[in-house]
Amino acid sequence: MEMDEINQFLDEINEDRTVPRNIRTLVQEAKGHLNGKQELPVRINSAISILDEVSNDSNIPIYTRTQIWNIVSMLEVMNERAKA
C-alpha cells in the first residue's frame, strides 16, 4: 500500500507543470528506480538519493520540496522495515 501511495505522490509532482522539467525528469527517474527489479532496500536507497538531490535544487518550488521531504521520510520508514 505504501509503495502505491509514494508512486501517486511522485506522479502528482511529475504532472505539476509549475515544477521545472529537470526536476520532473529526476522525479520520474526516482520512480523508475523505486519500481525496478532490484532488492527493495537497493531500490529505496536509489530513489532516496535522487530525491535528496532534487530537494537541494534551488529552482524547486517550496511546496514541492516539502512533498519530496515527506516522500523521503516515507521511504526511510519503508527501508527500516525492510531491514528488520
DSSP file (Angstrom, degrees, kcal/mol; ACC not computed):
  #  RESIDUE AA STRUCTURE BP1 BP2  ACC     N-H-->O    O-->H-N    N-H-->O    O-->H-N    TCO  KAPPA ALPHA  PHI   PSI    X-CA   Y-CA   Z-CA
    1    1 A M     >        0   0    0      0, 0.0     4,-2.0     0, 0.0     5,-0.2   0.000 360.0 360.0 360.0 -45.3    0.0    0.0    0.0
    2    2 A E  H  >  +     0   0    0      1,-0.2     4,-2.7     2,-0.2     5,-0.2   0.892 360.0  54.6 -60.4 -39.9    2.7    2.5    0.9
    3    3 A M  H  > S+     0   0    0      1,-0.2     4,-2.5     2,-0.2    -1,-0.2   0.895 107.2  50.8 -62.4 -39.4    4.5    2.0   -2.4
    4    4 A D  H  > S+     0   0    0      2,-0.2     4,-2.1     1,-0.2    -1,-0.2   0.909 110.7  49.1 -62.9 -41.9    1.3    2.8   -4.3
    5    5 A E  H  X S+     0   0    0     -4,-2.0     4,-2.5     2,-0.2    -2,-0.2   0.930 111.1  49.1 -62.7 -45.3    0.9    6.0   -2.2
    6    6 A I  H  X S+     0   0    0     -4,-2.7     4,-2.6     1,-0.2    -2,-0.2   0.914 110.0  51.3 -61.9 -43.2    4.5    7.0   -2.9
    7    7 A N  H  X S+     0   0    0     -4,-2.5     4,-2.3     1,-0.2    -1,-0.2   0.886 109.6  50.9 -60.6 -38.6    4.0    6.4   -6.6
    8    8 A Q  H  X S+     0   0    0     -4,-2.1     4,-2.4     2,-0.2    -2,-0.2   0.924 110.2  48.8 -64.4 -44.0    0.9    8.6   -6.6
    9    9 A F  H  X S+     0   0    0     -4,-2.5     4,-2.0     1,-0.2    -2,-0.2   0.910 111.8  48.9 -62.5 -42.0    2.8   11.4   -4.8
   10   10 A L  H  X S+     0   0    0     -4,-2.6     4,-2.4     1,-0.2    -1,-0.2   0.892 110.4  51.5 -64.7 -39.1    5.6   11.1   -7.4
   11   11 A D  H  X S+     0   0    0     -4,-2.3     4,-2.0     2,-0.2    -2,-0.2   0.891 106.4  54.7 -63.1 -39.7    3.1   11.2  -10.2
   12   12 A E  H  X S+     0   0    0     -4,-2.4     4,-0.8     1,-0.2    -2,-0.2   0.923 110.5  45.3 -60.2 -44.1    1.5   14.3   -8.7
   13   13 A I  H >< S+     0   0    0     -4,-2.0     3,-0.9     1,-0.2     6,-0.2   0.923 112.4  51.7 -64.0 -43.2    4.8   16.1   -8.8
   14   14 A N  H 3< S+     0   0    0     -4,-2.4    -1,-0.2     1,-0.2    -2,-0.2   0.803 110.9  47.7 -65.1 -29.6    5.5   14.9  -12.3
   15   15 A E  H 3< S+     0   0    0     -4,-2.0     2,-0.7    -5,-0.1    -1,-0.2   0.561  85.9 103.1 -88.1  -9.2    2.2   16.1  -13.5
   16   16 A D    X<  -     0   0    0     -3,-0.9     3,-1.4    -4,-0.8     8,-0.1  -0.658  56.2-163.3 -78.9 111.1    2.6   19.6  -11.9
   17   17 A R  T 3  S+     0   0    0     -2,-0.7    -1,-0.2     1,-0.3     4,-0.1   0.542  84.0  69.0 -76.3  -6.4    3.5   22.0  -14.7
   18   18 A T  T 3  S+     0   0    0      2,-0.1    -1,-0.3     3,-0.0    -2,-0.1   0.610  83.3  87.5 -83.3 -11.2    4.8   24.6  -12.2
   19   19 A V  S <  S-     0   0    0     -3,-1.4    41,-0.1    -6,-0.2     5,-0.1  -0.743  94.0-105.3 -86.9 131.2    7.7   22.2  -11.4
   20   20 A P    >>  -     0   0    0      0, 0.0     4,-2.1     0, 0.0     3,-0.6  -0.186  25.7-118.3 -56.9 148.3   10.7   22.7  -13.7
   21   21 A R  H 3> S+     0   0    0      1,-0.2     4,-2.6     2,-0.2     5,-0.2   0.859 111.2  56.7 -58.2 -41.3   11.2   20.0  -16.3
   22   22 A N  H 3> S+     0   0    0      1,-0.2     4,-1.8     2,-0.2    -1,-0.2   0.867 109.1  47.4 -62.9 -34.1   14.6   18.9  -15.0
   23   23 A I  H <> S+     0   0    0     -3,-0.6     4,-2.4     2,-0.2    -1,-0.2   0.905 110.8  50.6 -71.7 -41.9   13.1   18.2  -11.5
   24   24 A R  H  X S+     0   0    0     -4,-2.1     4,-2.3     1,-0.2    -2,-0.2   0.886 108.8  53.4 -62.1 -37.5   10.2   16.3  -13.0
   25   25 A T  H  X S+     0   0    0     -4,-2.6     4,-2.1     2,-0.2    -1,-0.2   0.920 110.2  46.2 -63.1 -44.0   12.7   14.2  -15.0
   26   26 A L  H  X S+     0   0    0     -4,-1.8     4,-2.5     2,-0.2    -2,-0.2   0.876 110.6  53.0 -67.2 -36.9   14.6   13.3  -11.8
   27   27 A V  H  X S+     0   0    0     -4,-2.4     4,-2.2     2,-0.2    -1,-0.2   0.908 109.8  48.8 -63.1 -41.2   11.4   12.5  -10.0
   28   28 A Q  H  X S+     0   0    0     -4,-2.3     4,-2.2     2,-0.2    -2,-0.2   0.885 110.3  51.5 -64.8 -38.3   10.4   10.2  -12.9
   29   29 A E  H  X S+     0   0    0     -4,-2.1     4,-2.2     2,-0.2    -2,-0.2   0.908 108.7  50.6 -64.6 -42.1   13.9    8.6  -12.7
   30   30 A A  H  X S+     0   0    0     -4,-2.5     4,-2.4     1,-0.2    -2,-0.2   0.901 109.6  50.9 -61.8 -41.0   13.5    8.1   -8.9
   31   31 A K  H  X S+     0   0    0     -4,-2.2     4,-1.8     1,-0.2    -1,-0.2   0.895 108.0  53.1 -63.7 -39.5   10.1    6.4   -9.6
   32   32 A G  H  < S+     0   0    0     -4,-2.2    -2,-0.2     1,-0.2    -1,-0.2   0.911 110.6  46.3 -61.4 -42.9   11.8    4.1  -12.1
   33   33 A H  H >< S+     0   0    0     -4,-2.2     3,-1.5     1,-0.2     5,-0.2   0.913 110.4  54.0 -63.8 -42.4   14.4    3.1   -9.6
   34   34 A L  H 3< S+     0   0    0     -4,-2.4    -1,-0.2     1,-0.3    -2,-0.2   0.825 113.6  41.3 -62.9 -33.0   11.7    2.5   -7.0
   35   35 A N  T 3< S+     0   0    0     -4,-1.8    -1,-0.3    -5,-0.1    -2,-0.2   0.202  94.6 116.8-101.0  15.0    9.7    0.2   -9.3
   36   36 A G  S <  S-     0   0    0     -3,-1.5    -3,-0.1    -5,-0.1     7,-0.1   0.127  77.4-104.7 -71.8-168.8   12.8   -1.6  -10.6
   37   37 A K  S    S+     0   0    0      2,-0.0     3,-0.1     6,-0.0    -1,-0.1   0.368  82.7 103.3-104.5   2.5   13.7   -5.3  -10.3
   38   38 A Q  S    S-     0   0    0     -5,-0.2     5,-0.0     1,-0.2     2,-0.0  -0.175  87.8 -68.3 -77.0 177.3   16.4   -5.0   -7.7
   39   39 A E     >  -     0   0    0      1,-0.1     4,-2.2     4,-0.0     3,-0.5  -0.332  51.6-110.0 -64.6 151.2   16.0   -5.8   -4.0
   40   40 A L  H  > S+     0   0    0      1,-0.2     4,-2.7     2,-0.2     5,-0.2   0.877 114.9  51.4 -54.9 -48.1   13.7   -3.4   -2.1
   41   41 A P  H  > S+     0   0    0      0, 0.0     4,-2.5     0, 0.0    -1,-0.2   0.880 111.0  49.6 -60.1 -35.7   16.4   -1.7    0.0
   42   42 A V  H  > S+     0   0    0     -3,-0.5     4,-2.2     2,-0.2    -2,-0.2   0.921 112.3  47.4 -66.7 -44.0   18.5   -1.0   -3.1
   43   43 A R  H  X S+     0   0    0     -4,-2.2     4,-2.2     2,-0.2    -1,-0.2   0.919 113.4  48.0 -62.7 -44.1   15.5    0.5   -4.9
   44   44 A I  H  X S+     0   0    0     -4,-2.7     4,-2.7     1,-0.2    -2,-0.2   0.932 111.9  48.6 -64.3 -46.2   14.6    2.6   -1.9
   45   45 A N  H  X S+     0   0    0     -4,-2.5     4,-2.2    -5,-0.2    -1,-0.2   0.874 110.7  51.4 -64.1 -36.7   18.1    3.9   -1.4
   46   46 A S  H  X S+     0   0    0     -4,-2.2     4,-2.0     2,-0.2    -1,-0.2   0.931 112.3  46.1 -63.3 -45.1   18.5    4.8   -5.1
   47   47 A A  H  X S+     0   0    0     -4,-2.2     4,-2.7     1,-0.2    -2,-0.2   0.912 111.7  51.2 -64.8 -42.9   15.2    6.7   -5.0
   48   48 A I  H  X S+     0   0    0     -4,-2.7     4,-2.5     1,-0.2     5,-0.2   0.913 108.3  52.9 -60.3 -42.8   16.2    8.5   -1.8
   49   49 A S  H  X S+     0   0    0     -4,-2.2     4,-1.7     1,-0.2    -1,-0.2   0.923 112.3  43.8 -59.6 -46.1   19.5    9.5   -3.3
   50   50 A I  H  X S+     0   0    0     -4,-2.0     4,-2.2     1,-0.2    -1,-0.2   0.918 113.9  50.0 -65.8 -44.1   17.8   11.0   -6.3
   51   51 A L  H  X S+     0   0    0     -4,-2.7     4,-2.5     1,-0.2    -2,-0.2   0.843 107.1  54.9 -67.8 -32.5   15.1   12.8   -4.3
   52   52 A D  H  X S+     0   0    0     -4,-2.5     4,-0.9    -5,-0.2    -1,-0.2   0.921 108.7  49.1 -62.4 -42.8   17.7   14.2   -1.9
   53   53 A E  H >< S+     0   0    0     -4,-1.7     3,-0.6    -5,-0.2     4,-0.3   0.918 111.7  49.4 -60.7 -43.7   19.5   15.7   -5.0
   54   54 A V  H >< S+     0   0    0     -4,-2.2     3,-1.8     1,-0.2    -2,-0.2   0.904 105.3  56.4 -62.9 -42.7   16.1   17.1   -6.2
   55   55 A S  H 3< S+     0   0    0     -4,-2.5    -1,-0.2     1,-0.3    -2,-0.2   0.722 104.2  54.7 -66.6 -19.2   15.2   18.7   -2.9
   56   56 A N  T << S+     0   0    0     -4,-0.9    -1,-0.3    -3,-0.6     2,-0.2   0.473  79.7 115.3 -91.1  -2.7   18.5   20.7   -2.9
   57   57 A D    X   -     0   0    0     -3,-1.8     3,-1.2    -4,-0.3     8,-0.0  -0.499  63.0-144.2 -68.7 131.2   17.8   22.2   -6.3
   58   58 A S  T 3  S+     0   0    0      1,-0.2    -1,-0.1    -2,-0.2    -4,-0.0   0.689  95.4  59.8 -71.5 -17.4   17.4   26.0   -6.0
   59   59 A N  T 3  S+     0   0    0      2,-0.1    -1,-0.2   -39,-0.0   -36,-0.1   0.473  77.9 111.7 -89.3  -2.0   14.6   26.1   -8.7
   60   60 A I  S <  S-     0   0    0     -3,-1.2   -41,-0.1    -6,-0.2     5,-0.0  -0.529  74.5-114.6 -77.2 134.4   12.2   23.7   -6.9
   61   61 A P     >  -     0   0    0      0, 0.0     4,-2.3     0, 0.0     3,-0.3  -0.367  25.1-120.2 -62.6 147.2    9.0   25.3   -5.6
   62   62 A I  H  > S+     0   0    0      1,-0.2     4,-2.2     2,-0.2     5,-0.2   0.894 112.2  51.6 -59.6 -43.2    8.8   25.3   -1.8
   63   63 A Y  H  > S+     0   0    0      1,-0.2     4,-1.9     2,-0.2    -1,-0.2   0.848 110.1  50.2 -65.2 -31.9    5.6   23.2   -1.6
   64   64 A T  H  > S+     0   0    0     -3,-0.3     4,-2.5     2,-0.2    -1,-0.2   0.887 107.2  53.8 -71.4 -38.7    7.2   20.6   -3.9
   65   65 A R  H  X S+     0   0    0     -4,-2.3     4,-2.5     1,-0.2    -2,-0.2   0.917 108.6  50.0 -59.2 -42.7   10.3   20.5   -1.7
   66   66 A T  H  X S+     0   0    0     -4,-2.2     4,-2.1     2,-0.2    -1,-0.2   0.906 109.4  51.2 -62.8 -42.1    8.0   19.7    1.2
   67   67 A Q  H  X S+     0   0    0     -4,-1.9     4,-2.2     1,-0.2    -1,-0.2   0.919 110.5  49.1 -59.5 -43.8    6.3   17.0   -0.8
   68   68 A I  H  X S+     0   0    0     -4,-2.5     4,-2.8     1,-0.2    -2,-0.2   0.905 108.5  52.4 -66.0 -41.5    9.7   15.4   -1.6
   69   69 A W  H  X S+     0   0    0     -4,-2.5     4,-2.2     1,-0.2    -1,-0.2   0.900 109.8  50.0 -60.3 -39.4   10.8   15.5    2.0
   70   70 A N  H  X S+     0   0    0     -4,-2.1     4,-2.1     2,-0.2    -2,-0.2   0.906 111.0  48.7 -65.0 -41.3    7.6   13.7    3.0
   71   71 A I  H  X S+     0   0    0     -4,-2.2     4,-2.5     2,-0.2    -2,-0.2   0.922 110.3  51.1 -63.5 -44.4    8.2   11.1    0.4
   72   72 A V  H  X S+     0   0    0     -4,-2.8     4,-2.5     1,-0.2    -2,-0.2   0.905 108.8  52.0 -60.5 -41.2   11.8   10.6    1.5
   73   73 A S  H  X S+     0   0    0     -4,-2.2     4,-2.0     1,-0.2    -1,-0.2   0.917 109.7  48.8 -61.1 -43.3   10.5   10.2    5.1
   74   74 A M  H  X S+     0   0    0     -4,-2.1     4,-2.3     1,-0.2    -2,-0.2   0.908 111.6  49.8 -62.6 -41.4    8.1    7.5    4.0
   75   75 A L  H  X S+     0   0    0     -4,-2.5     4,-2.6     1,-0.2    -2,-0.2   0.883 108.0  53.2 -66.2 -37.9   10.8    5.7    2.0
   76   76 A E  H  X S+     0   0    0     -4,-2.5     4,-2.1     2,-0.2    -1,-0.2   0.897 109.0  49.1 -64.8 -38.8   13.2    5.8    5.0
   77   77 A V  H  X S+     0   0    0     -4,-2.0     4,-2.1     2,-0.2    -2,-0.2   0.924 112.0  48.9 -63.7 -44.3   10.5    4.2    7.2
   78   78 A M  H  X S+     0   0    0     -4,-2.3     4,-2.3     1,-0.2    -2,-0.2   0.901 109.6  52.9 -60.1 -40.8   10.0    1.5    4.5
   79   79 A N  H  X S+     0   0    0     -4,-2.6     4,-1.7     1,-0.2    -1,-0.2   0.900 107.7  50.1 -63.7 -41.9   13.7    1.0    4.3
   80   80 A E  H  X S+     0   0    0     -4,-2.1     4,-1.3     1,-0.2    -1,-0.2   0.897 111.8  48.6 -63.1 -40.3   13.9    0.4    8.1
   81   81 A R  H  < S+     0   0    0     -4,-2.1    -2,-0.2     1,-0.2    -1,-0.2   0.883 108.7  53.7 -66.4 -37.7   11.0   -2.1    7.9
   82   82 A A  H  < S+     0   0    0     -4,-2.3    -1,-0.2     1,-0.2    -2,-0.2   0.843 108.4  49.8 -67.1 -32.5   12.7   -3.9    5.0
   83   83 A K  H  <        0   0    0     -4,-1.7    -1,-0.2     1,-0.2    -2,-0.2   0.799 360.0 360.0 -74.7 -28.3   15.9   -4.3    7.0
   84   84 A A     <        0   0    0     -4,-1.3    -1,-0.2    -5,-0.1    -2,-0.2   0.479 360.0 360.0 -73.4 360.0   14.1   -5.7   10.1
